Amino acid sequence: MCSVIAVLVLLELGLRLAGYIYMRRSYASLNGSAGSPGAINILAIGESSTIGIWLEHQDRESYPKQLESLLRAHYRNDRINVVIPGASIGWNTSQMANRFQAYYDIYRPRLVIFMVGANNYWSFSESHIGKFLVPIEGNLKSRRNVMIVRALIKLDEFKVVKLIKHVYFAATQQKESFQPAPLNGRIEGVLGSPDVELWRPTSLVPSVLRNWSLGEAEKQLLRYDLGTMIGAAKDSHILLMQYPIVSVPPTLLEEISRECNIPLIRNDLSFKEVLGSQKETLDAYFFSDHWHPNAKGYSIIAKNVFDYIQANDLMRLGKNAAPNCLLSSNLRH
């Protein structure tokens, strides 16, 4: 038994050392032209809806890249970069918050744009949701479920557990319990990149739905993670955005916007103006899932951000918009 424990400890230490080296190299290779002298950087924080999943040309058709083109043309400055730092399909706001400081230190952006939160209801890798899950008083099953969810999230911090989990999922293809990922994605997830895997036994996790059905714990989670990132971006302008199709309660984003004195861009209202009730209209701006925008849909988002930046002169380095934001202090103990 002792020998097994020793092997696991050595494997954990080896994986952590490999992960440390991998992440250092990963961060060092990020900046590209954004690290050149005189670069003016904007960070676009998000997931698949920011990356531009399914676009034929992500490098120019996603909203960050369309925004970059608009800004470069308007200001006649090719040193403007709109960067999607390390964005991964399926990652949640806790994964973003855990890496945000590193990205911020690398790019030193003038502006940070957040369009986040849509994956929190299903993605629990690295999630801080355990801080806010409260069992129903007097309900032993509820208390047990909360303890199990917290334990699973805590266990996921160990790289040996991640490795075993990936090997098991790859071998058994437990599709109900995980989001399939290619081999290179699995290896990177073990070493420290955002893990796409679902670490969620469906029967144990409280029902969490999108839009206005989000539970109180999920609302607190978004406030906590956003507060962490907003606090780290103290020297930059900040913009908060709603998704084209409402995926975070508008009232919650409005509260955060008001409490932190951060502008909120309601992309959903812009799309509501151009979208009719006919399927053909949706197909004109979205892919077949009617949630991820296509190039035409992203042009609306890019134009919304561009108009706000231009109208409020956000390309100059100014005072932080939210010096007194205390979202992350709303932590339940």
N, C-alpha and C positions, 0 to 999 in steps of 0.2 A: 504493500500500500504506500509506504514511504517513497519507494522508487517511482511509483506512478505520479505522486504529488511532485517529486523533484523534477521529473520529465516535463510535467505541465508548467511548472514554474519557469524552468529554463526555456521552454517553448514560448511562453508569454513574454519573457524578457527579450528573447531573440526577435519576436514579432514586433515588439515595441521599438527596439533599436532599428529594425528595418523600416518600420513606419516613420520613425523620426527622420531618418535619412531620406526616405521617399518624399515626405511632405516638404522638407527643406528644399529639395530639388524641384518639387512641384511648384512651390511658391516662387522660387528663383526664376523659373521659366515663364512666369505669368506676364510680366510687365510689357515685354515687347516694345512697340513704339510708344506705349504709354509711360515708359520709364525714361524716355529721351529728354534732354534738357528743354525746358519751355513747354512741355506737354501740359495740356489742359484736360483733365480727366473727369469723367462723369461715371459713377457706378450705377448700373441697373441691377438691382437685387431681385431675384425671382427664381422661377423653376422652368418647367417646359413651356409655359405661356410667355416667358421672357426670351428663352433661347430661340424659340421659333421651330418647335418640333414639326416635322413633316414638310417644312419648307424646302424647296429644291436648292435655294441659295440662302442659307442662314446668314452667311457673311455679309449680305446686303439687303435682305428682305425682312428680317426680324425688326421689331419696333426700335430696339437700341441702334441698330445699324442704319435704319432709315432716318432716325433722329440725328445720328452722327452726320449723315450726308446733308441734311437740312441745315445743321449748325455750321458745318464747314463752308457750305455755299454762301450762307447769309453773312457770316463774319469773315469770309475769305481767309480762313485759317485752317490749314491741314493738320495742325497740331492738336486739334480737338479730338478726343477719343471718348466714345461711349462704350464702356467695358462691361461685360457680363462676367464677373469674377467667379470662376469655378462652378458656375451654375450647373446643377445636375437635375435630370428628369426625376420627378417624384420626391425631391427633398423637402423637408418641413422647415418651419421657422427656427426651430431649435438648432438644426444643423447649420442654418445660415448664421445664427447668433454665435455659435461656437467657433466659427471661422472668420467672422466679420472683422475683428480687430486686425488680424493678419492681412486681410485684403485692404483694409483702410490704410494701414501703415505702408503697404507697397505702393498704392496708387495716389494717396493724398488728394482725394477728389475735391473739386469745387462744389459738386452737387451729388447727392445720393438719392436715387429713386427707388421706392419700395412698392412692389406689387406682389404681395405675399399672403400666405395663409390658407390657400385652397387645399393643400395636402395634409393639413394638421389632423383632419378627422380620420385619416386612415394610416398615415405613416408615423410609426412610433420609434424608429431608429434615432437614438440620442435624444428623444423627446423629453422636455421638461414637464410633461403633463402630470407626472407623478406628484409634483409639488402641489397640485391643485385638485387632485381627485379626493373627494370626501365621501366616505361610506355613509350609507343611510343609517341613522342612529337606531341601534337595537337590531339591525339586520345583519346576522352573521355571514350570510352568503355575500352580501354587498361588501362587507369588511374583507372577506377572503378574496374576492375578486380584485379589489383595490390593491391588496398586498401582493397578489400574483402579478398584476400589471407592473407595479413598482419594481418587483424583483426581476422581471424579465428585462425591463429597461436597464436596471442596474447591471445585470449579468452581461448585457450587450456592450458594456464598457470594456469587457475583457476580450482581447484579440483572439485568444484561444477559443472562446465561446463563439465568436464571429466565424472563425475558421470551421469549427465543427458544424455550425448552423449551415454555412454555405455548402459544405461537403454533403451534409444530410439532404438539404433541399435539392441540390444538383442530382443526387442519386435517386431520390424518391419522387421528385417533381410534385411536391405537395402544393398544388396551385392555389388551394384555398388559403394557405398560410403565408404565401410570399409572392412578391412581384418578380417574375423571372428576370435574370440579368445575365449577360454574356460572361465568359470566363474572365476576361480582362477586367470587367466591372466588378466581379466578385473579389479578385485579388486586390484591386485598388480599395475596395470597401473594407477589407481586412486591414490594410496598411494605414488607412486614415481618411480616404476620400469619403464624401457623403455616400452612405450605404442606401441603396435603393430597396433593399429587402424589407418586407413586412415582417415584423417580429410581433405577431398579433394572433393569439388564439381567439377567433371571432366570438365564441360563446362566452368569453370572459370579459370582454371589453364593453363598457357601457355604450348604448346606442348613441352614435354621434352622426348627425345629419348636417348637410350643408345649409347655407343661407340662414334663415331666421330660426331654425331648429337647433343651432349650435348650443351645447350645454354651457353652463357657467364656467366649468373647468376649462373648456376650449377657449372661451373668451378671455379668461385670465391668462391662459398660455400665450395667446397672441399679444396681449398687452405686455406681458413679461419679456417675451423675445424681442418684440419691436422696441420696447423701452431700453433693453440692453444695447441694441444696435444704434438707436438714436442717441443714446448717451455717449457712445464711442465716436459718433460722427459730429463731435462738438464744434469742429472748426469748418463745417461745410453747410451749405444750404441743403434742405431736405424736402422732398416731395413724396406724398403718400398717394397711392392710386388704387381705385377700385378696378376689378377685372371687367372686361367687356360684358361678360355675363355675370351677374351678381353671384359671388362665391363666398363673400364675407358679409355679415350683416351690415348694411349701410349705417345704421345707428351706432354700431361699435366703431367703425372707422371715423364717423363724425365726432364721436367722443374723444378719440385719440387725437384727431386733428385739432380739436378745440383745446384740449388739455395741454398739448405740446406746442400750440401755436404753429402748426405745420399745415401748409396748403394741402387740400385734398382734391385730386382730379377725379371726377366721376365719369370714367370712361363708359360706364353702363348707360348713362343718360345720353351720351353722344351716339352710342349704338342704337339706343331706343328710337332716336330720331330718324335713323336711316333704315332701321329694320322694320319690316312689316310682319304680318302674321303668316305670310306665305313661306313655305319651305325654300322656294327658289331664292328668296331674299337672303335667308340664312346661309344658303350655299354660296352666295356671292361673296360673303365676308369670312366664312369659317370653313374648316375642314369638315369631314363627314360626322364627327362627333358633336358638331354645333357648339363647341366650347373653345377649341384652339383656333385662333385667327389664322387666316391665310395672309398673303402679302398685302392684299387690298384692305383686309381688316386691320393689319398692323399699321397701315398708313394713317388710319384714323387716330390710333394711340400716339404715334410719333408726332402727328400734327398738333394734338392736344398738348403734349409736353412742350413742343417747340414754341407754340403760341404763348404758353405761360412763361417760359424762360425768357423769351424776347420781351414780353410786356413788363416783366419784373426785373430785368437786367441781372439775371442770375449767373451770367458768365463771369461776372466780377467776383472776387473773393470777398465775401462779406461776413458779417457777424452771424453766428449760429442762430437759426430761427427758433430753437427750442432749448434755451439754456436751463430752464427750470422744469423740464419734463421728468416726472417721477413714476412713469408707468411701471418700471421693473420693481418698484418698492411695494407694489400691490401683491405681495407674496403671502400666501396662507401658511401658517405654521401649525 
